[in-house]
Amino acid sequence: MSVSIHPSAIVDEGALIGEGSRVWHFAHVCGGARVGRGVSLGQNVFVGNRVVIGDKCKIQNNVSVYDNVTLEEGVFCGPSMVFTNVYNPRALIERKSEYRDTLVKRGATLGANCTIVCGTVIGEYAFVGAGAVINKDVKPYALMVGVPARQVGWMSEYGEQIPLPVSGHGEYVCPHTGSRYLLDGDNLKRSEDR
């Protein structure tokens, strides 16, 4: 298996791209980028120098993954969603030394046109709805919507809303996978025993 790079794409010398990955039309991958195996970089995607993209991520068209962003395995970035890396940018003031780290953990979904303000952590399998603005950390499995985003529920690893309240106690078994989820207070966890 090899890497597929469209002729219109630019991959700078030094970039590491894992086997089975695809780089589509007009994408640009900078030389310091680290891209895992089986990744899809859609049309017009930009990947900065200080970026790590885990295996099996899908980055849809028109997404710029700027320096200091890390995506763990299996992250989905919807079309035209936005990352930032400076909290208070000004064109007339150089702030490259003030980049804030953003971490998107395994299996999370970032919906179309959402914005992730730098310095945040998006938990495992969290689901950020289309157009939402994330300006604080997101819990694992949380379903986030709105501007600024607020938690309105929970999502399974399969990608369906879990019918449990945002906080309290309860249990849910996914009909697709058999995975068991336990709500304890305002934290949801998947039980390891099935």
ZADO-493031 format. One record per residue: y, x, z of N, C-alpha, C in turn. Coordinates in steps of 0.001 Angstrom, whole numbers, padded with zeros to 6 digits, always signed. Atoms other than C-alpha are relative to their C-alpha. Example, Ala and Ser with C-alpha at 12.3 -4.5 7.8 and 13.67 -1.06 7.14 Angstrom:
// ZADO-493031
-001190+000890+000000-004500+012300+007800+001200+000900+000000 -001190-000820-000060-001060+013670+007140+001090-000770+000730 
***
This chain:
// ZADO-493031
-001175+000846+000000+000000+000000+000000+001242+000895+000000 -001197-000819+000091+003451+001314-000819+001232-000836+000318 -001271+000672-000224+007102+000446-000343+000536-000470-001346 -000565+000542+001222+008706-001794-002962+001523-000015+000139 -001457-000086-000041+012367-000984-003663+000547-000425-001355 -000577+000476+001258+014297-002949-006275+000921+001073-000588 -000842-001037+000616+016122-000707-008804+001485-000093+000371 -001420+000137-000362+019516-002118-007722+000273+000364+001456 -000170-000336-001424+018911-001233-004049+000324+001479+000155 -000318-001395-000331+020234+001969-002461-000691+000329+001316 +000639-000501-001212+018054+003809+000047+000400+001459+000127 -000509-001360-000160+019809+006922+001313-001098+000947+000454 +000945-001027-000397+017914+010163+001780-000079+000071+001523 +000220-000081-001434+016404+010370+005261-000446-001306+000620 +000438+001300-000534+015760+006646+005741-001524-000038+000038 +001453+000160-000120+012242+005899+006958-000334-001476-000151 +000403+001375+000262+010667+002738+005565-001512-000054-000011 +001447+000079-000171+007138+001732+006552-000716-000641-001171 +000849+000512+001075+004284+000836+004249+000052-001512-000085 +000033+001429+000241+004240-002586+002680+001339-000685+000123 -001330+000605-000108+007964-003123+003176+000595-000202-001384 -000657+000336+001260+010133-004640+000458+001510+000012+000198 -001460-000088-000020+013790-003866-000227+000494-000665-001283 -000363+000813+001156+015326-006468-002523+001356+000380-000588 -001191-000249+000812+018339-006626-004892+001230+000350+000839 -001313-000381-000524+021566-004836-003925+000010+000307+001503 +000058-000402-001412+020357-003890-000425+000423+001465+000119 -000363-001396-000274+021604-000648+001161-000564+000387+001353 +000592-000521-001230+019589+001265+003764+000545+001410+000200 -000605-001310-000275+021459+004206+005329-001055+001021+000431 +000938-001100-000199+019801+007589+005843-000611+000123+001380 +000538-000111-001349+019334+007337+009602-000830-001191+000447 +000703+001237-000367+017687+003895+009573-001497+000229+000134 +001451-000025-000207+014139+003393+010819-000516-001422-000175 +000488+001331+000366+012375+000423+009211-001520+000033+000067 +001442+000026-000218+008827-000532+010178-000806-000435-001209 +000934+000415+001046+005809-001670+008170+000109-001500-000250 +000054+001416+000345+005660-004981+006316+001311-000734+000192 -001325+000599-000194+009421-005613+006583+000532-000491-001343 -000680+000483+001190+011354-007701+004070+001500+000052+000238 -001453-000078-000035+015011-006805+003495+000515-000738-001226 -000421+000863+001094+016542-009577+001371+001163+000541-000797 -001102-000375+000883+019231-009473-001268+001279+000236+000790 -001304-000337-000585+022491-007799-000220-000066+000281+001505 +000129-000400-001410+021168-006643+003180+000516+001425+000155 -000465-001343-000356+022866-003635+004783-000668+000407+001304 +000622-000534-001211+021054-001461+007360+000688+001316+000336 -000763-001173-000412+023142+001091+009273-000865+001182+000394 +000679-001245-000355+022258+004629+010337-000746-000076+001321 +000600+000045-001336+021538+003930+014004-000591-001384+000244 +000665+001300-000046+019299+000923+013456-001502+000234+000025 +001463-000011-000012+015640+000384+014309-000456-001425-000278 +000558+001295+000367+013764-002474+012658-001511+000104+000130 +001432-000045-000269+010242-003159+013904-000837-000560-001129 +000947+000494+000993+007150-004067+011905+000149-001508-000193 +000107+001414+000374+006955-007436+010114+001264-000819+000256 -001260+000754-000097+010637-008359+010495+000354-000555-001369 -000499+000605+001234+012170-010651+007889+001498-000158+000131 -001458+000059-000022+015856-010157+007198+000433-000634-001313 -000343+000781+001181+017158-012784+004811+001297+000491-000646 -001136-000434+000808+019954-012456+002245+001308+000063+000790 -001380-000128-000485+023472-011279+003155+000114+000278+001495 -000061-000386-001413+022711-009855+006625+000318+001493+000088 -000307-001399-000280+024293-006611+007842-000488+000347+001399 +000527-000456-001282+022371-004847+010606+000724+001304+000309 -000884-001134-000262+024996-002505+012019-000581+000956+001035 +000426-001008-000967+024612+000648+014135-000147-000602+001394 +000300+000359-001384+023193+000206+017640-000710-001340+000139 +000820+001209-000059+021091-002849+016746-001462+000415-000116 +001443-000223+000041+017357-002743+017494-000703-001344-000090 +000832+001188+000158+014939-005402+016267-001445+000399+000270 +001413-000270-000254+011458-005385+017760-000852-000699-001062 +000932+000552+000981+008371-006568+015863+000213-001498-000223 +000062+001416+000333+008435-009891+014042+001273-000790+000214 -001273+000713-000138+012132-010759+014318+000376-000609-001351 -000487+000684+001195+013472-013292+011812+001516-000109+000076 -001465+000092+000105+017137-012965+010771+000321-000915-001173 -000281+000981+001028+018264-016052+008848+001137+000414-000914 -001015-000345+000983+020553-015980+005811+001401+000047+000594 -001421-000168-000344+024091-014709+006431+000289+000004+001501 -000296-000129-001436+023658-014330+010204+000728+001327+000219 -000917-001120-000216+025977-011752+011795-000312+000742+001296 +000003-000872-001172+025589-008809+014161+001378+000642+000108 -001202-000808-000189+028594-007047+015677-000404+001235+000805 +000307-001148-000849+028757-003647+017369+001213+000501+000779 -001198-000299-000785+032321-003437+018714+000485-001319+000597 -000363+001239-000689+033427-005995+021300+001422-000454-000299 -001409+000343+000203+037172-005844+020659+000588+000804-001169 -000407-000827+001138+037722-004486+017127+001474-000175-000374 -001330-000023+000598+041116-003551+015695-000059+000965-001176 +000000-000866+001174+041633-002093+012230+000768+001295+000254 -000851-001167-000221+044264+000312+013565-000455+000894+001151 +000500-000801-001129+042205+001634+016504-001465+000340-000256 +001367-000482+000217+039052+003737+016071-000832-000240+001257 +000839+000306-001164+036283+002443+018364-001476+000311-000237 +001396-000321+000282+033105+004005+016958-000719+000565+001212 +000627-000524-001220+032485+005668+020333-000275-001111+001015 +000155+001119-000930+032472+002213+021966-001042-001016-000458 +001042+000935+000455+029564+000642+020065-000853-000453+001175 +000880+000548-001038+027499-001635+022302-001366-000302-000611 +001371+000224+000471+023720-001866+021987-000341-001484+000006 +000552+001343+000084+022091-005109+020876-001497+000146-000202 +001463-000043+000088+018356-005656+021382-000515-001413-000243 +000655+001274+000291+016410-008490+019773-001490+000236+000170 +001394-000270-000362+012936-008659+021282-000988-000725-000906 +001117+000404+000856+009594-009426+019671-000015-001505-000278 +000239+001374+000408+009213-012635+017704+001194-000930+000022 -001174+000876-000080+012762-013953+018148+000446-000446-001389 -000571+000542+001231+014414-016111+015475+001499-000135+000176 -001453+000110+000027+018115-015841+014646+000350-000835-001221 -000200+000957+001077+019095-018866+012570+001131+000357-000943 -001004-000229+001034+021242-018945+009452+001408-000126+000568 -001423+000018-000363+024929-018151+009997+000293+000115+001492 -000302-000213-001415+024541-017475+013730+000677+001361+000159 -000674-001264-000297+026555-014662+015330-000525+000529+001324 +000463-000660-001209+025185-012198+017886+001076+000998+000408 -001036-000909-000493+028025-010596+019859-000684+001212+000626 +000640-001235-000433+027215-006965+020642-000124+000084+001521 +000227-000210-001423+025879-005874+024006-000942-001006+000623 +000882+001038-000523+023383-008717+024331-001465+000350-000252 +001449-000104+000177+019598-008915+024676-000515-001401-000281 +000622+001267+000370+017725-011719+022930-001469+000122+000383 +001356-000097-000536+014429-012362+024738-001090-000317-001008 +001163+000223+000843+010943-012563+023257-000098-001467-000415 +000240+001317+000586+010391-015563+020973+001127-001003+000253 -001150+000891-000104+013848-016971+021707+000333-000525-001392 -000344+000641+001269+015225-019248+019006+001475-000351+000028 -001439+000237+000079+018931-019156+018120+000245-000897-001206 -000212+000971+001061+019936-022215+016097+001048+000438-001001 -000948-000306+001067+021902-022086+012862+001430-000192+000489 -001416+000086-000331+025598-021383+013400+000374+000264+001441 -000291-000248-001418+025292-020613+017122+000684+001351+000184 -000642-001269-000347+027366-017866+018737-000542+000463+001348 +000597-000552-001212+025505-015731+021294+000955+001040+000575 -000903-000957-000647+027835-013964+023742-000517+000441+001360 +000635-000468-001228+025414-013377+026638-001502+000083-000237 +001440-000180+000156+021762-012470+027155-000718-001340-000105 +000794+001205+000236+019140-015016+026076-001394+000216+000582 +001329-000100-000622+015932-015678+028029-001110-000102-001035 +001153+000189+000874+012502-015398+026430-000291-001487-000199 +000384+001363+000397+011483-018622+024618+001149-001016+000019 -001118+000942-000096+014965-020165+025074+000429-000486-001377 -000588+000587+001199+016339-022521+022409+001494-000115+000238 -001442-000103-000191+020059-021822+022004+000736-000622-001184 -000809+000608+001059+022612-023893+020063+001454-000053+000437 -001403+000254-000297+026377-024313+019828+000882+001226+000021 -001040-001033-000023+029598-022322+020100+000858-000216+001237 +001025-001047-000147+029405-020624+022497-001361-000638+000263 +001351+000560-000108+025642-021063+022612-000348-000348+001436 +000540+000414-001300+023992-022907+025465-001481-000329-000207 +001429+000284+000107+020319-023364+026214-000231-001498+000083 +000305+001430+000030+019018-026821+025288-001487-000279+000115 +001436+000208-000101+015282-026253+025593-000756+001306-000136 +000920-001131+000117+012332-023968+024973-000738-000085-001327 +000772-000062+001242+010389-022838+021893-001303+000749+000230 +001289-000687-000090+006738-021858+021551-000016+001200-000940 +000171-001133+000908+005566-018663+019873-000306-000488-001409 +000321+000594+001298+004379-020936+017062+001263-000485-000716 -001267+000398+000601+007998-022007+016503+000298-001480+000074 -000290+001418-000203+008054-025580+017802+000584-000207+001390 -000631+000261-001289+010135-027063+020591-001031-000486+001013 +000893+000355-001102+008315-027354+023911+000651-001138+000790 -000590+001161-000691+008850-030754+025598+000032+000166+001525 -000215-000228-001423+009874-029371+028990+001496+000110+000238 -001433-000134-000283+013287-029446+030725+000418+001472+000034 -000511-001373-000041+015525-026360+030742-000350+000666+001323 +000409-000558-001297+014754-025894+034453-000843-001027+000738 +000920+000849-000757+012196-027258+036868-001379+000614+000001 +001384-000464+000007+008431-027056+036809-000793-000826-000991 +000826+000715+000960+005859-027964+034230-000916+000938-000742 +000988-000736+000766+003112-026894+031912-000111-000639-001369 +000148+000487+001368+002606-027179+028157-001081+000821-000674 +001017-000682+000796-000352-026335+025911+000305-000253-001469 -000315+000109+001422+000435-025637+022256-001197-000572-000750 +001131+000586+000724-001711-027900+020054-000473+000846-001181 +000347-000833+001151-001716-025276+017271-000777+001246+000390 +000590-001295-000377-002731-022154+019190-000819-000061+001284 +000656+000075-001302-004005-023331+022577+000698+000810+001074 -000753-000786-000988-001454-021081+024293+000579-000928+001063 -000474+000777-001143-000420-022296+027742+001312+000592+000492 -001323-000412-000458+003231-022142+028871+000279-000633+001351 -000294+000462-001352+004349-022429+032486+001491+000143+000275 -001407-000014-000373+007880-023372+033542+000087+000089+001510 -000185-000217-001430+008858-022038+036968+001485+000232+000245 -001439-000097-000192+012466-022733+037868+000701-000047-001340 -000666-000039+001309+014519-021660+034878-000567+001112-000876 +000690-000997+000818+011972-019244+033377-001300-000579-000535 +001236+000434+000634+009205-020021+030922-000822+001232-000322 +000905-001101+000317+006187-017750+030587-001238-000559-000647 +001289+000382+000577+003079-017883+028476-001096+000554+000862 +001148-000428-000804-000109-017729+030484-000928+000814-000877 +000888-000852+000782-002467-014981+029351-001395-000606-000166 +001332+000614+000142-005594-017073+029960+000116-001272-000839 -000015+001165+000904-006357-019629+027258-001226-000823+000224 
***
